[in-house]
Amino acid sequence: MPESRRIRPTASVPPPMPPLLMPQPPIPPLVPPVHAVDLMTAAGSAAFGARWRGKEAKIVECPALTDAMPEFKTTYDIEPHAEELGFDDSDWQMVPATELGAKRGGGMVSFFWFRATLIIPVNAMGFDTAGAMAVFRVNVDDYAEVWVNGEMPRAAGRPSAGAIQGFNMPHRLLLGSTVTPGDKFEIAVFAINGPISAAPANFLWFREAKVEFFR
């Protein structure tokens, strides 16, 4: 399949529904999980069949939307758009689980994609998963947007686990309120160096990545 099926918009598009009427994305429990698996270990990622891949994202110039004010002739986009379900990342560099904490990107205004597919096992390092609630937890230095199966859970004016949470703050996205062994979750993490307006002399890396289970 092609790397990306995305067609860049040429004109502004209204949201499918008023943003303030969008439903609240599900919020994972705030109590401690009954079990957690560290995806930044070889054994932890292997338990979910996860093979991480990564690629730097670039800012590219493109034509402004046709209904932009006349003084705006160009605008900018990100390439690649690796958030899509089924995106072909097979030619990307492999990222060993133990190197998810390595510092990537060139620093300053910098972006990097991390991708993996998590498959719920029958037993996750000593925990029987059937019927449990599963949550993906990730903390990226400095910011992140997180997509699960091609969707970034978000709603205007409401807590939104897929959108930027704050400076070096964790994201916790509900994978399933009751999972079944064999369930697949395609994860795409868009790492962002920040604050963007005060671009730091720093890099991009995972501080943590886990799957949490609840009963």
N, C-alpha and C positions, 0 to 999 in steps of 0.2 A: 504494500500500500504506500501511497506517497507520504513523505515526512509530515506534511501538514495539509489538511483539506480546507483551511481557513481562507476565506475571501475577504480582503481588506475592504471595509466600508468606504463608500465614496460620498455619502450624504448622512446627515444626522438621522438617527433612528430613535423613536420614542420607546420607552421601556414597555414590555408586554403588559404590565399592570402598574398602577400608581405605586411608586417605591414605598410610600408609607403604609400601604396596604399589604405588602408582601408578608408572608407568615414568618414568625420567629424561627430561625434555624434551631434544631434540637440542641439542647445544652447538656453535656455529659454531667454525671454526678460530681459533686464537690467532695464527697467522702473519699478516703483512700481506696485504691483498687484492691481487690482480693488477690490479684496476681498481675505482674508486669513483666514484659520481656524487653530487654535492651537490644534495640536494633543496631546499635553501634558496636556490637560484638559479632564475630563471624558466626557463632552458634545461634545467636538471637535472630539475625537476618535469615540464616539457613532454615530456621524453624518455620518460617513463613514462605520459603522459596524465593526470597527477595534478592534480586541482583540489581544493585544500584548502578545507575549510569548518570553522567553529568555533562553539561556543556555550558559554556559561557553564552549569555544572551547579550545582544547588541542593540543599541539605539540606532534606528535608521530613519533617514528623512524620507517623507512621502508627500504627495499632494494634499493640501488642505481639503476638508470636506467642502462640497460644492456650495453649501448654504452658509459657509463661514463668512464673517464680515470681510469686505473686499481687500482690506490691507493685509489679510493673512493668506499668503500664497502657498505655504508649506506647513507641515506639521511633522510629528514624529511617532514612531511605533516601535515595538519590540520584535526582534526576530532571534530565534524561532518562537512560534506560539506552540509551546510544548504542553499546554494544559489539556489538549484535546484527548478524549477517550480514543484509544487505538493509535495514538501518535507513534510513528516509527522512529524509535531511538536506537535501532540496532547498530548503527555505525558510531554511536557516541562512545566516549571513553568509559570503561568500567571504573567504578569507584568502590574499592573494597569497604566493607562495613566498618572496619577498624580505621579507615581513613576519612570517614565522614566528618571528622573533626579537623581535618587538614585545612589550611587557609588557602582558599581559592579566589580567583579573580585578580585583577591588577591593582585593586585599591581605588580609593576615591569613589566616583560615581560608577558603580559596578554591579552587575547582575549575573546570576548563575542559576541554571535549572538542575534540580536533582529529581530523578524518576526511578520508581520501582513498582512492581506489582506484588502485593501481599496476598497470600492464599492462606485462609484460616486452616490450620492443621487440626487433626483429631485431638492431639495432645501438644500443647505449647509449653515445652520444657517443664513438664510435671503438672500441667493444668489441663483438665478435660474441658474443651471449649464449647461443646454443644449446648446451645441455649443461653450462653452467657452474653452479656453486653460487651462490645469491643470498642475501644476508643484509641485513635491514633494521636499521640502526643509528640510534638516537635518544637524545639526552641532553636531559632536561627539567629546568629549574630550578623546583622542587627535587626532586620525586619524580614517578614516573609508573607507571601500569599500562598495558600495551600488548596490544591484541587484534588478531589476524590471522584474517580470515575467521570472526569470531565466537568465536574461541577465545583464551584467555589461557594460554599454555604455563606450567604450574606443577605441582609435585609436592611434597608435604610432606617436609621434611628434605633436599631436594636443590636444587642450583642451578636456578633457574626464571627464564628470561629475561623472561617477561611480567610477573612480579610486581615490586614495588619492589626496586631493586637497592641503594639506599643514597642518601645525600645527594649530589645532583648527579652521579650515576654513570650511564654509558651503558647502554642496553639493546641487546642484539644478538640478533635473532630470525631463525632460519633460515626463509627463505621456501620454498626448495626445494633439495634436494641436487643435482638436475639440472633446470634450468628449460628451458622451451620458449617461444619467442616467442608472445605471446598469452596466457600464463598471467596470471590476475588475482588480486590480493591486496588485500582490503579492510582497510584499516588504521584502527584507532580508538585514539587515545592519550588517556588520562585523566590530565590534568596536575593535580598536587596541590601546594599551597603548604605548606611545612613548615619545621621540625618542627611538627606539628599542635598538640601540647601547649605549644609556645612559639611561637605564631603570629607569623610575621615581618611586619614592615612592608615587604613586598616583593610581587612579582607573579609571573606565570607566563609562561614563554617557552621556545622551543627554543634550546638551545645548539648543537646540530648535528642534522642528519637526512640520512642517506645510504643508498644502496644499494651494498653491497660485493659484488664478484664474486671467486670463487676457482676455480682449475682444479686 
